[in-house]
Amino acid sequence: MGFFDMKNIRLPNYSIYLDDHWNNLRESIKDYSKIIILMDVNSRIYCLDEFLMHSKIQNYETIVIPDKDGNCSSDTRGDAEKNRIPNCMEQYKNLETCQYIFDQFIKLGADRHSLLINLGGGVVCDMGGFCAATFMRGFNFIHFPTTLLSQVDGSVGGKLGVNFKGYKNLVGVFKDPLDIFIFDKFLDSLPERELRSGFAEIIKHAMTLNYNLWEQITDMDKIDIELLLPLIEKSIVLKKQIVQTDPFEKGKRKILNFGHTLGHAIETAYLKRQMQITHGEAVAAGMVMECYLSMVYYNHPKEWLEKIVAEFRKFFPKIDLSDEIYKEVLENIKLDKKNVGREPMFILLLEVGNVEYDLRVPEGAIEEAINYYRSQY
């Protein structure tokens, strides 16, 4: 398996390499005084050996997070699937972990001529990039995303950040990486739940940007890695086109937040309770709810909604939204970054592949949307 038919994608300040990864990587890293590889426990176990074998990097330092007990993942290869819990790293995506990374930068002698390679999923890339962009006012970093979610979503756009007091991505910056490398073989080690998490972002790109991609998804009965490869490339290209027109999310790029207003509110409620949920599971639920809001806003028939929701049911089990979580979701929405005067702003579907953003919905419609998911999904 490989990206033999894929093309490298050029952006103004960096490239996303889908082909000939290793020669391009060696070219990218040759002029740095120190190379540091940042990983979580999973990417150290499942990806580091393969990465070192192909990259042939000889002189490097490593930082692994979580650094000590690895409460969310086994430090051995035995019982791998049992010990590998999806999204466990999200609890470490905070300023305390950044402080640990900064301490390690100092200990390892990092300076503005160093290079950080973020080898891991979205948390590693997001937080590692944030630390590199702010340490000594910034040094270069490379993303080597190892999960489907980080490949199709976090790999494009320059968004970096951490959670603060349980709220998703409340502290962060925009900073482009030096380059990004997407190696499909790393997907082989992912649990099905992590594949679903990334697949939610592919669905989001289809629903907001490309009806043809949506048609490809509706033809699928299950998530198959072999079928995913062209979808990954198409998703990256679609996101690239949006990001280039609006790099700092002042306008059209906001449409990429479809499903995230309610999705992030759900994810935050779960994180505060230390309950397991993947980003994609939360966003998938958020997209279902925001499709309901779209139906209300544009007077779509119920059949329109049910046809869309039937596709989500093929891939995403229903998540639990107890009365307690339901109430907290409504509170969490008030702190969404897209809000205007604490009033939530939504991205809604005129039709699949065509959306509008910065929309206010009728009072009470948000509660209706959540209850639709709770009772009818």
C-alpha positions as CSV (number, residue, x, y, z in Angstrom):
1,M,0.0,0.0,0.0
2,G,1.3,3.5,-0.8
3,F,0.5,6.9,-2.2
4,F,1.9,5.8,-5.6
5,D,-0.8,7.9,-7.4
6,M,-0.7,10.9,-5.1
7,K,0.7,14.3,-5.7
8,N,2.6,16.6,-3.4
9,I,0.6,19.7,-2.5
10,R,2.2,23.1,-2.6
11,L,1.1,26.0,-0.3
12,P,2.7,29.5,-0.2
13,N,4.9,28.8,2.8
14,Y,5.3,25.0,2.9
15,S,4.6,21.8,1.1
16,I,2.5,18.7,2.0
17,Y,4.4,15.6,0.8
18,L,2.3,12.6,-0.1
19,D,5.0,11.0,-2.3
20,D,8.7,10.5,-1.9
21,H,8.5,11.5,1.7
22,W,11.9,10.4,2.8
23,N,14.1,12.1,0.3
24,N,12.1,15.3,0.8
25,L,12.3,15.0,4.6
26,R,16.1,14.5,4.5
27,E,16.4,17.7,2.3
28,S,14.2,19.6,4.8
29,I,16.2,18.7,7.9
30,K,19.8,19.0,6.7
31,D,20.6,22.5,7.9
32,Y,19.6,22.3,11.6
33,S,21.9,22.3,14.6
34,K,19.6,20.0,16.6
35,I,16.6,17.8,15.7
36,I,14.1,17.0,18.4
37,I,11.3,14.4,17.8
38,L,8.1,15.0,19.9
39,M,5.8,12.0,20.4
40,D,3.1,10.5,22.5
41,V,3.4,7.0,23.9
42,N,1.4,5.5,21.0
43,S,3.5,7.1,18.2
44,R,6.7,6.1,20.0
45,I,5.5,2.4,20.1
46,Y,3.9,2.2,16.7
47,C,5.7,4.8,14.5
48,L,9.1,5.7,15.7
49,D,11.0,2.6,14.5
50,E,9.5,2.8,11.1
51,F,10.2,6.6,11.0
52,L,13.8,6.2,11.9
53,M,14.4,3.3,9.5
54,H,13.1,5.2,6.5
55,S,14.3,8.7,7.4
56,K,17.8,7.5,8.4
57,I,18.1,10.3,10.9
58,Q,21.2,9.6,13.0
59,N,21.5,12.5,15.5
60,Y,18.3,13.4,17.3
61,E,16.7,13.9,20.7
62,T,13.3,12.7,21.8
63,I,10.5,14.0,24.0
64,V,7.6,11.7,24.9
65,I,4.3,12.9,26.4
66,P,2.9,11.9,28.7
67,D,6.4,11.7,30.2
68,K,6.1,9.4,33.2
69,D,3.3,6.9,33.9
70,G,1.5,6.9,30.6
71,N,-1.8,6.5,32.2
72,C,-3.7,6.4,28.9
73,S,-1.5,3.9,27.1
74,S,0.7,0.9,27.8
75,D,4.4,1.4,27.4
76,T,4.8,-2.2,26.0
77,R,3.8,-3.8,22.8
78,G,1.7,-6.6,24.5
79,D,-2.1,-6.4,24.3
80,A,-1.7,-3.4,22.0
81,E,-5.3,-2.9,21.0
82,K,-6.6,-3.3,24.6
83,N,-4.1,-0.8,26.0
84,R,-4.5,1.8,23.2
85,I,-7.3,4.1,24.2
86,P,-8.4,6.6,21.5
87,N,-8.1,10.3,22.3
88,C,-6.4,9.7,25.6
89,M,-3.8,12.4,24.7
90,E,-6.5,15.2,24.8
91,Q,-6.2,15.4,28.6
92,Y,-2.5,16.3,28.2
93,K,-3.2,19.1,25.7
94,N,-2.7,21.9,28.2
95,L,-0.3,24.5,29.5
96,E,1.1,22.1,32.1
97,T,2.3,19.8,29.3
98,C,3.6,22.8,27.4
99,Q,5.7,23.6,30.4
100,Y,7.1,20.1,30.5
101,I,8.0,20.4,26.8
102,F,9.6,23.8,27.3
103,D,11.6,22.3,30.2
104,Q,12.8,19.6,27.9
105,F,13.7,22.1,25.2
106,I,16.0,23.8,27.8
107,K,17.4,20.5,29.0
108,L,18.2,19.4,25.4
109,G,19.8,22.8,24.5
110,A,17.2,23.8,21.9
111,D,17.6,27.2,20.3
112,R,16.3,29.1,17.3
113,H,18.4,27.0,15.0
114,S,16.8,23.8,16.2
115,L,14.0,21.8,14.4
116,L,11.1,20.0,16.1
117,I,9.5,17.0,14.3
118,N,6.0,16.4,15.6
119,L,5.5,12.6,15.1
120,G,2.0,11.9,16.3
121,G,-1.7,12.7,16.1
122,G,-3.4,16.0,16.3
123,V,-2.6,16.7,19.9
124,V,1.2,16.2,19.3
125,C,1.2,18.3,16.2
126,D,-1.1,21.1,17.6
127,M,0.7,21.3,20.9
128,G,4.2,20.7,19.6
129,G,3.8,23.3,16.9
130,F,2.5,25.8,19.6
131,C,5.6,25.1,21.8
132,A,8.0,25.5,18.9
133,A,6.3,28.7,17.7
134,T,6.6,30.3,21.1
135,F,9.8,29.0,22.6
136,M,12.5,31.7,22.1
137,R,9.9,33.5,20.0
138,G,9.8,30.6,17.6
139,F,11.9,27.9,15.8
140,N,10.9,25.7,12.9
141,F,8.9,22.6,13.1
142,I,7.7,19.8,10.8
143,H,4.4,17.9,11.1
144,F,4.6,14.1,10.5
145,P,0.9,13.3,11.4
146,T,0.3,9.6,12.2
147,T,-3.6,9.5,12.5
148,L,-6.2,10.0,9.9
149,L,-7.7,13.0,11.8
150,S,-4.3,14.8,11.9
151,Q,-3.6,14.0,8.3
152,V,-6.9,15.4,6.8
153,D,-7.6,18.2,9.3
154,G,-4.7,19.3,11.4
155,S,-2.1,19.0,8.6
156,V,-3.4,22.1,6.8
157,G,-4.0,25.6,8.0
158,G,-1.4,26.6,10.6
159,K,-3.7,26.5,13.6
160,L,-1.8,25.6,16.8
161,G,-3.0,25.6,20.4
162,V,-3.9,24.0,23.7
163,N,-6.9,23.6,25.9
164,F,-7.3,25.9,28.9
165,K,-9.4,25.1,32.0
166,G,-11.1,22.3,30.0
167,Y,-12.1,24.5,27.1
168,K,-11.0,23.3,23.7
169,N,-8.2,25.2,21.9
170,L,-8.7,28.4,23.9
171,V,-5.0,29.4,23.8
172,G,-3.2,29.3,20.5
173,V,-1.5,31.0,17.5
174,F,-1.4,30.7,13.7
175,K,2.0,29.5,12.5
176,D,2.8,27.4,9.4
177,P,5.1,24.4,9.7
178,L,8.3,24.1,7.6
179,D,6.7,21.1,5.8
180,I,4.2,18.3,6.4
181,F,4.7,14.6,5.5
182,I,1.8,12.2,5.2
183,F,2.8,8.5,5.3
184,D,-0.1,6.2,4.7
185,K,1.4,3.1,6.4
186,F,1.0,4.7,9.8
187,L,-2.8,4.3,9.4
188,D,-2.4,0.5,9.6
189,S,-1.8,0.7,13.3
190,L,-4.9,2.8,14.1
191,P,-7.9,1.3,16.0
192,E,-11.2,1.5,14.1
193,R,-12.4,4.2,16.5
194,E,-9.5,6.5,15.5
195,L,-10.2,5.9,11.8
196,R,-13.8,7.0,12.4
197,S,-12.6,10.1,14.2
198,G,-10.6,11.2,11.1
199,F,-13.4,10.1,8.8
200,A,-15.7,12.7,10.4
201,E,-13.4,15.4,9.1
202,I,-13.5,14.0,5.6
203,I,-17.3,14.0,5.8
204,K,-17.2,17.6,7.0
205,H,-15.1,18.6,3.9
206,A,-17.6,16.8,1.7
207,M,-20.7,18.4,3.3
208,T,-19.3,21.9,3.2
209,L,-17.2,22.0,0.1
210,N,-17.7,19.2,-2.4
211,Y,-20.9,17.2,-3.3
212,N,-18.9,14.8,-5.4
213,L,-16.8,13.8,-2.4
214,W,-20.1,13.3,-0.5
215,E,-21.3,11.0,-3.2
216,Q,-18.2,8.9,-2.8
217,I,-18.8,8.6,0.9
218,T,-22.4,7.6,0.4
219,D,-21.2,4.7,-1.8
220,M,-19.1,3.4,1.1
221,D,-20.5,0.8,3.6
222,K,-17.5,0.8,5.9
223,I,-14.2,2.7,6.4
224,D,-11.6,0.9,4.4
225,I,-8.0,2.3,4.4
226,E,-7.5,1.3,0.8
227,L,-10.6,3.4,-0.1
228,L,-9.5,6.3,2.1
229,L,-6.3,7.2,0.2
230,P,-7.8,9.3,-2.6
231,L,-10.3,10.8,-0.1
232,I,-7.4,12.0,2.1
233,E,-5.8,13.7,-0.9
234,K,-9.0,15.3,-2.0
235,S,-9.8,16.5,1.6
236,I,-6.3,18.1,1.9
237,V,-6.7,19.9,-1.5
238,L,-10.2,21.2,-0.5
239,K,-9.0,22.5,2.8
240,K,-5.9,24.0,1.2
241,Q,-8.1,26.0,-1.2
242,I,-10.1,27.5,1.6
243,V,-7.1,28.2,3.9
244,Q,-5.2,30.0,1.1
245,T,-8.1,32.4,0.6
246,D,-8.5,33.1,4.3
247,P,-5.4,32.1,6.4
248,F,-6.5,33.7,9.6
249,E,-10.2,32.6,9.6
250,K,-11.7,36.1,9.1
251,G,-14.2,35.0,6.5
252,K,-14.8,31.9,4.3
253,R,-12.5,29.6,6.3
254,K,-15.1,29.7,9.0
255,I,-17.1,27.1,7.1
256,L,-14.6,24.5,8.1
257,N,-16.0,24.8,11.6
258,F,-19.2,23.1,10.5
259,G,-20.2,20.7,13.3
260,H,-17.6,22.2,15.6
261,T,-19.8,24.7,17.6
262,L,-21.8,21.9,19.1
263,G,-19.1,19.3,18.7
264,H,-16.5,21.2,20.7
265,A,-19.2,21.9,23.4
266,I,-19.8,18.1,23.7
267,E,-16.1,17.3,23.7
268,T,-15.4,19.8,26.4
269,A,-18.2,18.3,28.6
270,Y,-16.7,14.9,28.2
271,L,-13.2,16.0,28.9
272,K,-14.2,17.8,32.1
273,R,-15.6,14.5,33.3
274,Q,-12.6,12.5,32.0
275,M,-14.9,10.5,29.8
276,Q,-13.6,9.0,26.6
277,I,-14.7,10.6,23.3
278,T,-12.8,11.2,20.1
279,H,-12.8,14.6,18.4
280,G,-14.4,13.0,15.4
281,E,-17.2,11.4,17.4
282,A,-18.1,14.7,19.0
283,V,-17.9,16.6,15.6
284,A,-20.1,13.9,13.9
285,A,-22.7,14.4,16.6
286,G,-22.3,18.2,16.1
287,M,-22.8,17.9,12.4
288,V,-26.0,15.9,12.9
289,M,-27.3,18.6,15.2
290,E,-26.3,21.4,12.9
291,C,-28.0,19.6,10.0
292,Y,-31.1,19.8,12.1
293,L,-30.5,23.5,12.6
294,S,-30.0,23.8,8.8
295,M,-33.4,22.2,8.3
296,V,-35.0,24.7,10.6
297,Y,-33.2,27.7,9.2
298,Y,-33.8,26.9,5.5
299,N,-37.1,25.1,5.9
300,H,-35.7,21.9,4.4
301,P,-38.1,18.9,4.5
302,K,-37.6,16.3,7.2
303,E,-36.8,13.8,4.4
304,W,-33.7,15.9,3.6
305,L,-32.4,15.6,7.1
306,E,-33.2,11.9,7.5
307,K,-31.3,11.1,4.2
308,I,-28.2,12.8,5.5
309,V,-28.5,11.4,9.0
310,A,-28.8,7.9,7.6
311,E,-25.2,8.2,6.3
312,F,-23.9,9.2,9.7
313,R,-25.6,6.2,11.3
314,K,-23.6,3.9,9.0
315,F,-20.3,5.0,10.5
316,F,-20.9,6.7,13.9
317,P,-22.6,5.0,16.9
318,K,-24.7,7.3,19.1
319,I,-22.9,9.0,21.9
320,D,-24.4,9.5,25.4
321,L,-25.8,12.9,26.1
322,S,-27.2,12.7,29.6
323,D,-29.3,15.5,31.1
324,E,-26.2,16.7,33.0
325,I,-24.1,16.7,29.8
326,Y,-26.9,18.3,27.8
327,K,-27.0,21.3,30.3
328,E,-23.3,21.7,30.2
329,V,-23.2,21.7,26.4
330,L,-25.6,24.6,26.4
331,E,-23.2,26.5,28.8
332,N,-20.1,25.5,26.9
333,I,-21.5,27.0,23.6
334,K,-21.3,30.4,25.3
335,L,-17.5,30.2,25.2
336,D,-17.1,29.2,21.6
337,K,-14.4,31.2,19.8
338,K,-16.8,32.0,16.9
339,N,-19.3,33.7,19.2
340,V,-20.4,37.3,18.9
341,G,-21.3,38.8,22.2
342,R,-21.6,35.3,23.7
343,E,-24.2,34.4,21.1
344,P,-23.2,31.3,19.1
345,M,-22.7,31.6,15.3
346,F,-23.3,28.7,13.1
347,I,-22.3,27.3,9.7
348,L,-25.5,25.8,8.1
349,L,-26.2,23.8,4.9
350,L,-28.1,25.4,2.1
351,E,-27.4,22.0,0.6
352,V,-24.6,19.4,0.7
353,G,-21.6,21.2,-0.7
354,N,-22.9,24.7,-0.2
355,V,-23.0,26.5,3.2
356,E,-23.3,29.9,4.8
357,Y,-21.5,31.0,7.9
358,D,-21.9,33.5,10.8
359,L,-25.6,32.6,11.1
360,R,-27.8,33.0,14.2
361,V,-30.5,30.4,14.8
362,P,-33.9,30.9,16.3
363,E,-34.1,30.9,20.1
364,G,-34.7,27.4,21.4
365,A,-33.5,25.7,18.2
366,I,-30.2,24.6,19.7
367,E,-32.1,22.7,22.5
368,E,-34.3,21.2,19.8
369,A,-31.3,20.1,17.8
370,I,-29.6,18.4,20.8
371,N,-32.9,16.7,21.7
372,Y,-33.4,15.5,18.1
373,Y,-30.0,13.7,18.4
374,R,-30.8,12.3,21.8
375,S,-34.2,10.9,20.9
376,Q,-34.0,10.1,17.2
377,Y,-30.4,9.4,16.2
